[in-house]
Amino acid sequence: MKLLEEVNEKGTTVVVVTHNRELVDQFRKRVILMQNGAIVRDVKEGGYIEA
């Protein structure tokens, strides 16, 4: 994950799709939550939560 952080710091957008709560909470970046193909939450500096 350090590589992804370095790439992001240089200005490249990195999209990670995961259900790993620890990973999402570690980065504290933009979190978009989807359910049944629809966006139900979009937070700039979010963490993993149940919707």
ModelCIF file with pLDDT and N, C-alpha, C, O atoms, coordinates in Angstrom:
data_MODEL
#
_entry.id   MODEL 
#
_entity.id                         1 
_entity.type                       polymer 
_entity.pdbx_number_of_molecules   1 
#
_entity_poly.entity_id                      1 
_entity_poly.type                           'polypeptide(L)' 
_entity_poly.nstd_linkage                   no 
_entity_poly.nstd_monomer                   no 
_entity_poly.pdbx_seq_one_letter_code       MKLLEEVNEKGTTVVVVTHNRELVDQFRKRVILMQNGAIVRDVKEGGYIEA 
_entity_poly.pdbx_seq_one_letter_code_can   MKLLEEVNEKGTTVVVVTHNRELVDQFRKRVILMQNGAIVRDVKEGGYIEA 
_entity_poly.pdbx_strand_id                 A 
#
loop_
_entity_poly_seq.entity_id 
_entity_poly_seq.num 
_entity_poly_seq.mon_id 
_entity_poly_seq.hetero 
1 1  MET n 
1 2  LYS n 
1 3  LEU n 
1 4  LEU n 
1 5  GLU n 
1 6  GLU n 
1 7  VAL n 
1 8  ASN n 
1 9  GLU n 
1 10 LYS n 
1 11 GLY n 
1 12 THR n 
1 13 THR n 
1 14 VAL n 
1 15 VAL n 
1 16 VAL n 
1 17 VAL n 
1 18 THR n 
1 19 HIS n 
1 20 ASN n 
1 21 ARG n 
1 22 GLU n 
1 23 LEU n 
1 24 VAL n 
1 25 ASP n 
1 26 GLN n 
1 27 PHE n 
1 28 ARG n 
1 29 LYS n 
1 30 ARG n 
1 31 VAL n 
1 32 ILE n 
1 33 LEU n 
1 34 MET n 
1 35 GLN n 
1 36 ASN n 
1 37 GLY n 
1 38 ALA n 
1 39 ILE n 
1 40 VAL n 
1 41 ARG n 
1 42 ASP n 
1 43 VAL n 
1 44 LYS n 
1 45 GLU n 
1 46 GLY n 
1 47 GLY n 
1 48 TYR n 
1 49 ILE n 
1 50 GLU n 
1 51 ALA n 
#
_struct_asym.id          A 
_struct_asym.entity_id   1 
#
loop_
_ma_qa_metric.id 
_ma_qa_metric.mode 
_ma_qa_metric.name 
_ma_qa_metric.software_group_id 
_ma_qa_metric.type 
1 global pLDDT . pLDDT 
2 local  pLDDT . pLDDT 
#
_ma_qa_metric_global.metric_id      1 
_ma_qa_metric_global.metric_value   86.47 
_ma_qa_metric_global.model_id       1 
_ma_qa_metric_global.ordinal_id     1 
#
loop_
_ma_qa_metric_local.label_asym_id 
_ma_qa_metric_local.label_comp_id 
_ma_qa_metric_local.label_seq_id 
_ma_qa_metric_local.metric_id 
_ma_qa_metric_local.metric_value 
_ma_qa_metric_local.model_id 
_ma_qa_metric_local.ordinal_id 
A MET 1  2 78.00 1 1  
A LYS 2  2 88.00 1 2  
A LEU 3  2 92.00 1 3  
A LEU 4  2 87.00 1 4  
A GLU 5  2 88.00 1 5  
A GLU 6  2 93.00 1 6  
A VAL 7  2 93.00 1 7  
A ASN 8  2 90.00 1 8  
A GLU 9  2 92.00 1 9  
A LYS 10 2 96.00 1 10 
A GLY 11 2 94.00 1 11 
A THR 12 2 95.00 1 12 
A THR 13 2 91.00 1 13 
A VAL 14 2 90.00 1 14 
A VAL 15 2 90.00 1 15 
A VAL 16 2 89.00 1 16 
A VAL 17 2 90.00 1 17 
A THR 18 2 87.00 1 18 
A HIS 19 2 86.00 1 19 
A ASN 20 2 87.00 1 20 
A ARG 21 2 86.00 1 21 
A GLU 22 2 86.00 1 22 
A LEU 23 2 85.00 1 23 
A VAL 24 2 85.00 1 24 
A ASP 25 2 84.00 1 25 
A GLN 26 2 83.00 1 26 
A PHE 27 2 80.00 1 27 
A ARG 28 2 80.00 1 28 
A LYS 29 2 85.00 1 29 
A ARG 30 2 89.00 1 30 
A VAL 31 2 88.00 1 31 
A ILE 32 2 89.00 1 32 
A LEU 33 2 88.00 1 33 
A MET 34 2 89.00 1 34 
A GLN 35 2 90.00 1 35 
A ASN 36 2 94.00 1 36 
A GLY 37 2 92.00 1 37 
A ALA 38 2 95.00 1 38 
A ILE 39 2 93.00 1 39 
A VAL 40 2 91.00 1 40 
A ARG 41 2 89.00 1 41 
A ASP 42 2 91.00 1 42 
A VAL 43 2 89.00 1 43 
A LYS 44 2 88.00 1 44 
A GLU 45 2 83.00 1 45 
A GLY 46 2 78.00 1 46 
A GLY 47 2 79.00 1 47 
A TYR 48 2 75.00 1 48 
A ILE 49 2 73.00 1 49 
A GLU 50 2 63.00 1 50 
A ALA 51 2 54.00 1 51 
#
loop_
_atom_site.group_PDB 
_atom_site.id 
_atom_site.type_symbol 
_atom_site.label_atom_id 
_atom_site.label_alt_id 
_atom_site.label_comp_id 
_atom_site.label_asym_id 
_atom_site.label_entity_id 
_atom_site.label_seq_id 
_atom_site.pdbx_PDB_ins_code 
_atom_site.Cartn_x 
_atom_site.Cartn_y 
_atom_site.Cartn_z 
_atom_site.occupancy 
_atom_site.B_iso_or_equiv 
_atom_site.pdbx_formal_charge 
_atom_site.auth_seq_id 
_atom_site.auth_comp_id 
_atom_site.auth_asym_id 
_atom_site.auth_atom_id 
_atom_site.pdbx_PDB_model_num 
ATOM 1   N N  . MET A 1 1  ? 0.812   -1.184 0.000  1.00 78.00 ? 1  MET A N  1 
ATOM 2   C CA . MET A 1 1  ? 0.000   0.000  0.000  1.00 78.00 ? 1  MET A CA 1 
ATOM 3   C C  . MET A 1 1  ? 0.864   1.260  0.000  1.00 78.00 ? 1  MET A C  1 
ATOM 4   O O  . MET A 1 1  ? 0.409   2.325  -0.416 1.00 78.00 ? 1  MET A O  1 
ATOM 5   N N  . LYS A 1 2  ? 2.089   1.142  0.459  1.00 88.00 ? 2  LYS A N  1 
ATOM 6   C CA . LYS A 1 2  ? 2.978   2.297  0.444  1.00 88.00 ? 2  LYS A CA 1 
ATOM 7   C C  . LYS A 1 2  ? 3.167   2.795  -0.986 1.00 88.00 ? 2  LYS A C  1 
ATOM 8   O O  . LYS A 1 2  ? 3.209   4.003  -1.218 1.00 88.00 ? 2  LYS A O  1 
ATOM 9   N N  . LEU A 1 3  ? 3.280   1.888  -1.934 1.00 92.00 ? 3  LEU A N  1 
ATOM 10  C CA . LEU A 1 3  ? 3.433   2.262  -3.340 1.00 92.00 ? 3  LEU A CA 1 
ATOM 11  C C  . LEU A 1 3  ? 2.238   3.082  -3.815 1.00 92.00 ? 3  LEU A C  1 
ATOM 12  O O  . LEU A 1 3  ? 2.414   4.078  -4.517 1.00 92.00 ? 3  LEU A O  1 
ATOM 13  N N  . LEU A 1 4  ? 1.029   2.677  -3.442 1.00 87.00 ? 4  LEU A N  1 
ATOM 14  C CA . LEU A 1 4  ? -0.165  3.417  -3.838 1.00 87.00 ? 4  LEU A CA 1 
ATOM 15  C C  . LEU A 1 4  ? -0.164  4.817  -3.234 1.00 87.00 ? 4  LEU A C  1 
ATOM 16  O O  . LEU A 1 4  ? -0.567  5.776  -3.893 1.00 87.00 ? 4  LEU A O  1 
ATOM 17  N N  . GLU A 1 5  ? 0.285   4.942  -1.988 1.00 88.00 ? 5  GLU A N  1 
ATOM 18  C CA . GLU A 1 5  ? 0.371   6.266  -1.364 1.00 88.00 ? 5  GLU A CA 1 
ATOM 19  C C  . GLU A 1 5  ? 1.369   7.154  -2.096 1.00 88.00 ? 5  GLU A C  1 
ATOM 20  O O  . GLU A 1 5  ? 1.105   8.337  -2.311 1.00 88.00 ? 5  GLU A O  1 
ATOM 21  N N  . GLU A 1 6  ? 2.514   6.592  -2.480 1.00 93.00 ? 6  GLU A N  1 
ATOM 22  C CA . GLU A 1 6  ? 3.531   7.363  -3.184 1.00 93.00 ? 6  GLU A CA 1 
ATOM 23  C C  . GLU A 1 6  ? 3.025   7.831  -4.543 1.00 93.00 ? 6  GLU A C  1 
ATOM 24  O O  . GLU A 1 6  ? 3.250   8.978  -4.929 1.00 93.00 ? 6  GLU A O  1 
ATOM 25  N N  . VAL A 1 7  ? 2.351   6.959  -5.263 1.00 93.00 ? 7  VAL A N  1 
ATOM 26  C CA . VAL A 1 7  ? 1.793   7.319  -6.567 1.00 93.00 ? 7  VAL A CA 1 
ATOM 27  C C  . VAL A 1 7  ? 0.761   8.426  -6.398 1.00 93.00 ? 7  VAL A C  1 
ATOM 28  O O  . VAL A 1 7  ? 0.734   9.371  -7.186 1.00 93.00 ? 7  VAL A O  1 
ATOM 29  N N  . ASN A 1 8  ? -0.091  8.317  -5.375 1.00 90.00 ? 8  ASN A N  1 
ATOM 30  C CA . ASN A 1 8  ? -1.119  9.317  -5.114 1.00 90.00 ? 8  ASN A CA 1 
ATOM 31  C C  . ASN A 1 8  ? -0.508  10.662 -4.745 1.00 90.00 ? 8  ASN A C  1 
ATOM 32  O O  . ASN A 1 8  ? -1.002  11.702 -5.179 1.00 90.00 ? 8  ASN A O  1 
ATOM 33  N N  . GLU A 1 9  ? 0.555   10.657 -3.953 1.00 92.00 ? 9  GLU A N  1 
ATOM 34  C CA . GLU A 1 9  ? 1.216   11.900 -3.553 1.00 92.00 ? 9  GLU A CA 1 
ATOM 35  C C  . GLU A 1 9  ? 1.809   12.641 -4.750 1.00 92.00 ? 9  GLU A C  1 
ATOM 36  O O  . GLU A 1 9  ? 1.984   13.859 -4.709 1.00 92.00 ? 9  GLU A O  1 
ATOM 37  N N  . LYS A 1 10 ? 2.119   11.897 -5.818 1.00 96.00 ? 10 LYS A N  1 
ATOM 38  C CA . LYS A 1 10 ? 2.681   12.514 -7.024 1.00 96.00 ? 10 LYS A CA 1 
ATOM 39  C C  . LYS A 1 10 ? 1.597   13.038 -7.962 1.00 96.00 ? 10 LYS A C  1 
ATOM 40  O O  . LYS A 1 10 ? 1.897   13.550 -9.041 1.00 96.00 ? 10 LYS A O  1 
ATOM 41  N N  . GLY A 1 11 ? 0.323   12.907 -7.545 1.00 94.00 ? 11 GLY A N  1 
ATOM 42  C CA . GLY A 1 11 ? -0.756  13.509 -8.311 1.00 94.00 ? 11 GLY A CA 1 
ATOM 43  C C  . GLY A 1 11 ? -1.630  12.557 -9.100 1.00 94.00 ? 11 GLY A C  1 
ATOM 44  O O  . GLY A 1 11 ? -2.535  12.999 -9.807 1.00 94.00 ? 11 GLY A O  1 
ATOM 45  N N  . THR A 1 12 ? -1.383  11.267 -8.997 1.00 95.00 ? 12 THR A N  1 
ATOM 46  C CA . THR A 1 12 ? -2.189  10.294 -9.722 1.00 95.00 ? 12 THR A CA 1 
ATOM 47  C C  . THR A 1 12 ? -3.331  9.806  -8.844 1.00 95.00 ? 12 THR A C  1 
ATOM 48  O O  . THR A 1 12 ? -3.122  9.452  -7.684 1.00 95.00 ? 12 THR A O  1 
ATOM 49  N N  . THR A 1 13 ? -4.528  9.788  -9.393 1.00 91.00 ? 13 THR A N  1 
ATOM 50  C CA . THR A 1 13 ? -5.676  9.264  -8.663 1.00 91.00 ? 13 THR A CA 1 
ATOM 51  C C  . THR A 1 13 ? -5.579  7.749  -8.609 1.00 91.00 ? 13 THR A C  1 
ATOM 52  O O  . THR A 1 13 ? -5.316  7.100  -9.621 1.00 91.00 ? 13 THR A O  1 
ATOM 53  N N  . VAL A 1 14 ? -5.790  7.192  -7.432 1.00 90.00 ? 14 VAL A N  1 
ATOM 54  C CA . VAL A 1 14 ? -5.751  5.749  -7.238 1.00 90.00 ? 14 VAL A CA 1 
ATOM 55  C C  . VAL A 1 14 ? -7.122  5.311  -6.743 1.00 90.00 ? 14 VAL A C  1 
ATOM 56  O O  . VAL A 1 14 ? -7.632  5.840  -5.756 1.00 90.00 ? 14 VAL A O  1 
ATOM 57  N N  . VAL A 1 15 ? -7.711  4.349  -7.430 1.00 90.00 ? 15 VAL A N  1 
ATOM 58  C CA . VAL A 1 15 ? -9.014  3.819  -7.026 1.00 90.00 ? 15 VAL A CA 1 
ATOM 59  C C  . VAL A 1 15 ? -8.794  2.411  -6.482 1.00 90.00 ? 15 VAL A C  1 
ATOM 60  O O  . VAL A 1 15 ? -8.239  1.548  -7.161 1.00 90.00 ? 15 VAL A O  1 
ATOM 61  N N  . VAL A 1 16 ? -9.236  2.198  -5.258 1.00 89.00 ? 16 VAL A N  1 
ATOM 62  C CA . VAL A 1 16 ? -9.124  0.888  -4.619 1.00 89.00 ? 16 VAL A CA 1 
ATOM 63  C C  . VAL A 1 16 ? -10.528 0.429  -4.266 1.00 89.00 ? 16 VAL A C  1 
ATOM 64  O O  . VAL A 1 16 ? -11.274 1.148  -3.601 1.00 89.00 ? 16 VAL A O  1 
ATOM 65  N N  . VAL A 1 17 ? -10.886 -0.758 -4.705 1.00 90.00 ? 17 VAL A N  1 
ATOM 66  C CA . VAL A 1 17 ? -12.185 -1.334 -4.367 1.00 90.00 ? 17 VAL A CA 1 
ATOM 67  C C  . VAL A 1 17 ? -11.926 -2.450 -3.370 1.00 90.00 ? 17 VAL A C  1 
ATOM 68  O O  . VAL A 1 17 ? -11.227 -3.417 -3.674 1.00 90.00 ? 17 VAL A O  1 
ATOM 69  N N  . THR A 1 18 ? -12.498 -2.311 -2.171 1.00 87.00 ? 18 THR A N  1 
ATOM 70  C CA . THR A 1 18 ? -12.212 -3.289 -1.120 1.00 87.00 ? 18 THR A CA 1 
ATOM 71  C C  . THR A 1 18 ? -13.337 -3.345 -0.098 1.00 87.00 ? 18 THR A C  1 
ATOM 72  O O  . THR A 1 18 ? -14.138 -2.420 0.034  1.00 87.00 ? 18 THR A O  1 
ATOM 73  N N  . HIS A 1 19 ? -13.369 -4.460 0.618  1.00 86.00 ? 19 HIS A N  1 
ATOM 74  C CA . HIS A 1 19 ? -14.252 -4.607 1.774  1.00 86.00 ? 19 HIS A CA 1 
ATOM 75  C C  . HIS A 1 19 ? -13.411 -4.666 3.044  1.00 86.00 ? 19 HIS A C  1 
ATOM 76  O O  . HIS A 1 19 ? -13.936 -4.945 4.122  1.00 86.00 ? 19 HIS A O  1 
ATOM 77  N N  . ASN A 1 20 ? -12.109 -4.404 2.924  1.00 87.00 ? 20 ASN A N  1 
ATOM 78  C CA . ASN A 1 20 ? -11.185 -4.479 4.046  1.00 87.00 ? 20 ASN A CA 1 
ATOM 79  C C  . ASN A 1 20 ? -11.309 -3.227 4.905  1.00 87.00 ? 20 ASN A C  1 
ATOM 80  O O  . ASN A 1 20 ? -10.822 -2.162 4.525  1.00 87.00 ? 20 ASN A O  1 
ATOM 81  N N  . ARG A 1 21 ? -11.946 -3.347 6.040  1.00 86.00 ? 21 ARG A N  1 
ATOM 82  C CA . ARG A 1 21 ? -12.206 -2.200 6.926  1.00 86.00 ? 21 ARG A CA 1 
ATOM 83  C C  . ARG A 1 21 ? -10.923 -1.528 7.385  1.00 86.00 ? 21 ARG A C  1 
ATOM 84  O O  . ARG A 1 21 ? -10.831 -0.301 7.394  1.00 86.00 ? 21 ARG A O  1 
ATOM 85  N N  . GLU A 1 22 ? -9.932  -2.325 7.767  1.00 86.00 ? 22 GLU A N  1 
ATOM 86  C CA . GLU A 1 22 ? -8.680  -1.772 8.268  1.00 86.00 ? 22 GLU A CA 1 
ATOM 87  C C  . GLU A 1 22 ? -7.989  -0.923 7.205  1.00 86.00 ? 22 GLU A C  1 
ATOM 88  O O  . GLU A 1 22 ? -7.452  0.140  7.516  1.00 86.00 ? 22 GLU A O  1 
ATOM 89  N N  . LEU A 1 23 ? -7.998  -1.373 5.980  1.00 85.00 ? 23 LEU A N  1 
ATOM 90  C CA . LEU A 1 23 ? -7.374  -0.640 4.889  1.00 85.00 ? 23 LEU A CA 1 
ATOM 91  C C  . LEU A 1 23 ? -8.073  0.694  4.657  1.00 85.00 ? 23 LEU A C  1 
ATOM 92  O O  . LEU A 1 23 ? -7.417  1.727  4.518  1.00 85.00 ? 23 LEU A O  1 
ATOM 93  N N  . VAL A 1 24 ? -9.384  0.673  4.616  1.00 85.00 ? 24 VAL A N  1 
ATOM 94  C CA . VAL A 1 24 ? -10.153 1.903  4.406  1.00 85.00 ? 24 VAL A CA 1 
ATOM 95  C C  . VAL A 1 24 ? -9.901  2.890  5.544  1.00 85.00 ? 24 VAL A C  1 
ATOM 96  O O  . VAL A 1 24 ? -9.685  4.078  5.304  1.00 85.00 ? 24 VAL A O  1 
ATOM 97  N N  . ASP A 1 25 ? -9.929  2.399  6.776  1.00 84.00 ? 25 ASP A N  1 
ATOM 98  C CA . ASP A 1 25 ? -9.732  3.273  7.937  1.00 84.00 ? 25 ASP A CA 1 
ATOM 99  C C  . ASP A 1 25 ? -8.295  3.802  8.017  1.00 84.00 ? 25 ASP A C  1 
ATOM 100 O O  . ASP A 1 25 ? -8.066  4.905  8.513  1.00 84.00 ? 25 ASP A O  1 
ATOM 101 N N  . GLN A 1 26 ? -7.345  3.030  7.537  1.00 83.00 ? 26 GLN A N  1 
ATOM 102 C CA . GLN A 1 26 ? -5.945  3.443  7.566  1.00 83.00 ? 26 GLN A CA 1 
ATOM 103 C C  . GLN A 1 26 ? -5.696  4.650  6.659  1.00 83.00 ? 26 GLN A C  1 
ATOM 104 O O  . GLN A 1 26 ? -4.981  5.576  7.045  1.00 83.00 ? 26 GLN A O  1 
ATOM 105 N N  . PHE A 1 27 ? -6.273  4.647  5.472  1.00 80.00 ? 27 PHE A N  1 
ATOM 106 C CA . PHE A 1 27 ? -5.985  5.714  4.517  1.00 80.00 ? 27 PHE A CA 1 
ATOM 107 C C  . PHE A 1 27 ? -6.749  6.995  4.790  1.00 80.00 ? 27 PHE A C  1 
ATOM 108 O O  . PHE A 1 27 ? -6.234  8.084  4.535  1.00 80.00 ? 27 PHE A O  1 
ATOM 109 N N  . ARG A 1 28 ? -7.972  6.888  5.307  1.00 80.00 ? 28 ARG A N  1 
ATOM 110 C CA . ARG A 1 28 ? -8.776  8.076  5.601  1.00 80.00 ? 28 ARG A CA 1 
ATOM 111 C C  . ARG A 1 28 ? -8.854  9.027  4.418  1.00 80.00 ? 28 ARG A C  1 
ATOM 112 O O  . ARG A 1 28 ? -8.730  10.242 4.576  1.00 80.00 ? 28 ARG A O  1 
ATOM 113 N N  . LYS A 1 29 ? -9.057  8.472  3.243  1.00 85.00 ? 29 LYS A N  1 
ATOM 114 C CA . LYS A 1 29 ? -9.224  9.252  2.021  1.00 85.00 ? 29 LYS A CA 1 
ATOM 115 C C  . LYS A 1 29 ? -10.707 9.253  1.649  1.00 85.00 ? 29 LYS A C  1 
ATOM 116 O O  . LYS A 1 29 ? -11.555 8.840  2.440  1.00 85.00 ? 29 LYS A O  1 
ATOM 117 N N  . ARG A 1 30 ? -11.001 9.713  0.458  1.00 89.00 ? 30 ARG A N  1 
ATOM 118 C CA . ARG A 1 30 ? -12.388 9.738  -0.009 1.00 89.00 ? 30 ARG A CA 1 
ATOM 119 C C  . ARG A 1 30 ? -12.947 8.320  -0.028 1.00 89.00 ? 30 ARG A C  1 
ATOM 120 O O  . ARG A 1 30 ? -12.324 7.402  -0.561 1.00 89.00 ? 30 ARG A O  1 
ATOM 121 N N  . VAL A 1 31 ? -14.116 8.157  0.551  1.00 88.00 ? 31 VAL A N  1 
ATOM 122 C CA . VAL A 1 31 ? -14.789 6.865  0.602  1.00 88.00 ? 31 VAL A CA 1 
ATOM 123 C C  . VAL A 1 31 ? -16.141 6.998  -0.072 1.00 88.00 ? 31 VAL A C  1 
ATOM 124 O O  . VAL A 1 31 ? -16.957 7.841  0.299  1.00 88.00 ? 31 VAL A O  1 
ATOM 125 N N  . ILE A 1 32 ? -16.367 6.155  -1.067 1.00 89.00 ? 32 ILE A N  1 
ATOM 126 C CA . ILE A 1 32 ? -17.660 6.105  -1.748 1.00 89.00 ? 32 ILE A CA 1 
ATOM 127 C C  . ILE A 1 32 ? -18.256 4.732  -1.455 1.00 89.00 ? 32 ILE A C  1 
ATOM 128 O O  . ILE A 1 32 ? -17.668 3.706  -1.794 1.00 89.00 ? 32 ILE A O  1 
ATOM 129 N N  . LEU A 1 33 ? -19.418 4.722  -0.827 1.00 88.00 ? 33 LEU A N  1 
ATOM 130 C CA . LEU A 1 33 ? -20.097 3.485  -0.484 1.00 88.00 ? 33 LEU A CA 1 
ATOM 131 C C  . LEU A 1 33 ? -21.210 3.239  -1.500 1.00 88.00 ? 33 LEU A C  1 
ATOM 132 O O  . LEU A 1 33 ? -22.023 4.117  -1.788 1.00 88.00 ? 33 LEU A O  1 
ATOM 133 N N  . MET A 1 34 ? -21.219 2.025  -2.030 1.00 89.00 ? 34 MET A N  1 
ATOM 134 C CA . MET A 1 34 ? -22.251 1.659  -3.000 1.00 89.00 ? 34 MET A CA 1 
ATOM 135 C C  . MET A 1 34 ? -23.046 0.478  -2.474 1.00 89.00 ? 34 MET A C  1 
ATOM 136 O O  . MET A 1 34 ? -22.502 -0.421 -1.832 1.00 89.00 ? 34 MET A O  1 
ATOM 137 N N  . GLN A 1 35 ? -24.343 0.492  -2.756 1.00 90.00 ? 35 GLN A N  1 
ATOM 138 C CA . GLN A 1 35 ? -25.213 -0.633 -2.460 1.00 90.00 ? 35 GLN A CA 1 
ATOM 139 C C  . GLN A 1 35 ? -26.101 -0.864 -3.669 1.00 90.00 ? 35 GLN A C  1 
ATOM 140 O O  . GLN A 1 35 ? -26.751 0.058  -4.163 1.00 90.00 ? 35 GLN A O  1 
ATOM 141 N N  . ASN A 1 36 ? -26.122 -2.085 -4.135 1.00 94.00 ? 36 ASN A N  1 
ATOM 142 C CA . ASN A 1 36 ? -26.930 -2.459 -5.302 1.00 94.00 ? 36 ASN A CA 1 
ATOM 143 C C  . ASN A 1 36 ? -26.655 -1.558 -6.503 1.00 94.00 ? 36 ASN A C  1 
ATOM 144 O O  . ASN A 1 36 ? -27.571 -1.218 -7.252 1.00 94.00 ? 36 ASN A O  1 
ATOM 145 N N  . GLY A 1 37 ? -25.381 -1.170 -6.686 1.00 92.00 ? 37 GLY A N  1 
ATOM 146 C CA . GLY A 1 37 ? -24.983 -0.373 -7.841 1.00 92.00 ? 37 GLY A CA 1 
ATOM 147 C C  . GLY A 1 37 ? -25.245 1.116  -7.731 1.00 92.00 ? 37 GLY A C  1 
ATOM 148 O O  . GLY A 1 37 ? -25.010 1.851  -8.690 1.00 92.00 ? 37 GLY A O  1 
ATOM 149 N N  . ALA A 1 38 ? -25.722 1.577  -6.596 1.00 95.00 ? 38 ALA A N  1 
ATOM 150 C CA . ALA A 1 38 ? -26.017 3.001  -6.410 1.00 95.00 ? 38 ALA A CA 1 
ATOM 151 C C  . ALA A 1 38 ? -25.142 3.574  -5.308 1.00 95.00 ? 38 ALA A C  1 
ATOM 152 O O  . ALA A 1 38 ? -24.890 2.910  -4.303 1.00 95.00 ? 38 ALA A O  1 
ATOM 153 N N  . ILE A 1 39 ? -24.677 4.805  -5.491 1.00 93.00 ? 39 ILE A N  1 
ATOM 154 C CA . ILE A 1 39 ? -23.886 5.483  -4.475 1.00 93.00 ? 39 ILE A CA 1 
ATOM 155 C C  . ILE A 1 39 ? -24.819 5.915  -3.347 1.00 93.00 ? 39 ILE A C  1 
ATOM 156 O O  . ILE A 1 39 ? -25.800 6.625  -3.572 1.00 93.00 ? 39 ILE A O  1 
ATOM 157 N N  . VAL A 1 40 ? -24.497 5.475  -2.129 1.00 91.00 ? 40 VAL A N  1 
ATOM 158 C CA . VAL A 1 40 ? -25.320 5.831  -0.973 1.00 91.00 ? 40 VAL A CA 1 
ATOM 159 C C  . VAL A 1 40 ? -24.553 6.710  0.017  1.00 91.00 ? 40 VAL A C  1 
ATOM 160 O O  . VAL A 1 40 ? -25.144 7.245  0.955  1.00 91.00 ? 40 VAL A O  1 
ATOM 161 N N  . ARG A 1 41 ? -23.232 6.861  -0.188 1.00 89.00 ? 41 ARG A N  1 
ATOM 162 C CA . ARG A 1 41 ? -22.422 7.697  0.707  1.00 89.00 ? 41 ARG A CA 1 
ATOM 163 C C  . ARG A 1 41 ? -21.162 8.116  -0.035 1.00 89.00 ? 41 ARG A C  1 
ATOM 164 O O  . ARG A 1 41 ? -20.544 7.308  -0.728 1.00 89.00 ? 41 ARG A O  1 
ATOM 165 N N  . ASP A 1 42 ? -20.785 9.374  0.111  1.00 91.00 ? 42 ASP A N  1 
ATOM 166 C CA . ASP A 1 42 ? -19.563 9.899  -0.498 1.00 91.00 ? 42 ASP A CA 1 
ATOM 167 C C  . ASP A 1 42 ? -18.965 10.913 0.483  1.00 91.00 ? 42 ASP A C  1 
ATOM 168 O O  . ASP A 1 42 ? -19.494 12.011 0.656  1.00 91.00 ? 42 ASP A O  1 
ATOM 169 N N  . VAL A 1 43 ? -17.857 10.527 1.120  1.00 89.00 ? 43 VAL A N  1 
ATOM 170 C CA . VAL A 1 43 ? -17.250 11.348 2.160  1.00 89.00 ? 43 VAL A CA 1 
ATOM 171 C C  . VAL A 1 43 ? -15.797 11.620 1.801  1.00 89.00 ? 43 VAL A C  1 
ATOM 172 O O  . VAL A 1 43 ? -15.057 10.701 1.449  1.00 89.00 ? 43 VAL A O  1 
ATOM 173 N N  . LYS A 1 44 ? -15.386 12.882 1.890  1.00 88.00 ? 44 LYS A N  1 
ATOM 174 C CA . LYS A 1 44 ? -14.029 13.276 1.492  1.00 88.00 ? 44 LYS A CA 1 
ATOM 175 C C  . LYS A 1 44 ? -12.948 12.590 2.320  1.00 88.00 ? 44 LYS A C  1 
ATOM 176 O O  . LYS A 1 44 ? -11.967 12.101 1.760  1.00 88.00 ? 44 LYS A O  1 
ATOM 177 N N  . GLU A 1 45 ? -13.107 12.546 3.631  1.00 83.00 ? 45 GLU A N  1 
ATOM 178 C CA . GLU A 1 45 ? -12.115 11.908 4.502  1.00 83.00 ? 45 GLU A CA 1 
ATOM 179 C C  . GLU A 1 45 ? -12.848 10.911 5.389  1.00 83.00 ? 45 GLU A C  1 
ATOM 180 O O  . GLU A 1 45 ? -13.024 11.137 6.587  1.00 83.00 ? 45 GLU A O  1 
ATOM 181 N N  . GLY A 1 46 ? -13.264 9.827  4.796  1.00 78.00 ? 46 GLY A N  1 
ATOM 182 C CA . GLY A 1 46 ? -14.132 8.904  5.506  1.00 78.00 ? 46 GLY A CA 1 
ATOM 183 C C  . GLY A 1 46 ? -13.445 7.676  6.043  1.00 78.00 ? 46 GLY A C  1 
ATOM 184 O O  . GLY A 1 46 ? -12.231 7.507  5.928  1.00 78.00 ? 46 GLY A O  1 
ATOM 185 N N  . GLY A 1 47 ? -14.245 6.837  6.622  1.00 79.00 ? 47 GLY A N  1 
ATOM 186 C CA . GLY A 1 47 ? -13.817 5.546  7.126  1.00 79.00 ? 47 GLY A CA 1 
ATOM 187 C C  . GLY A 1 47 ? -14.875 4.528  6.740  1.00 79.00 ? 47 GLY A C  1 
ATOM 188 O O  . GLY A 1 47 ? -15.875 4.871  6.109  1.00 79.00 ? 47 GLY A O  1 
ATOM 189 N N  . TYR A 1 48 ? -14.659 3.304  7.111  1.00 75.00 ? 48 TYR A N  1 
ATOM 190 C CA . TYR A 1 48 ? -15.576 2.241  6.766  1.00 75.00 ? 48 TYR A CA 1 
ATOM 191 C C  . TYR A 1 48 ? -16.713 2.199  7.768  1.00 75.00 ? 48 TYR A C  1 
ATOM 192 O O  . TYR A 1 48 ? -16.486 2.075  8.971  1.00 75.00 ? 48 TYR A O  1 
ATOM 193 N N  . ILE A 1 49 ? -17.931 2.303  7.273  1.00 73.00 ? 49 ILE A N  1 
ATOM 194 C CA . ILE A 1 49 ? -19.104 2.177  8.132  1.00 73.00 ? 49 ILE A CA 1 
ATOM 195 C C  . ILE A 1 49 ? -20.133 1.312  7.442  1.00 73.00 ? 49 ILE A C  1 
ATOM 196 O O  . ILE A 1 49 ? -20.103 1.163  6.220  1.00 73.00 ? 49 ILE A O  1 
ATOM 197 N N  . GLU A 1 50 ? -21.025 0.753  8.195  1.00 63.00 ? 50 GLU A N  1 
ATOM 198 C CA . GLU A 1 50 ? -22.150 0.007  7.628  1.00 63.00 ? 50 GLU A CA 1 
ATOM 199 C C  . GLU A 1 50 ? -23.246 0.995  7.256  1.00 63.00 ? 50 GLU A C  1 
ATOM 200 O O  . GLU A 1 50 ? -23.531 1.922  8.014  1.00 63.00 ? 50 GLU A O  1 
ATOM 201 N N  . ALA A 1 51 ? -23.852 0.807  6.112  1.00 54.00 ? 51 ALA A N  1 
ATOM 202 C CA . ALA A 1 51 ? -24.937 1.701  5.698  1.00 54.00 ? 51 ALA A CA 1 
ATOM 203 C C  . ALA A 1 51 ? -26.279 1.139  6.086  1.00 54.00 ? 51 ALA A C  1 
ATOM 204 O O  . ALA A 1 51 ? -27.308 1.758  5.818  1.00 54.00 ? 51 ALA A O  1 
#
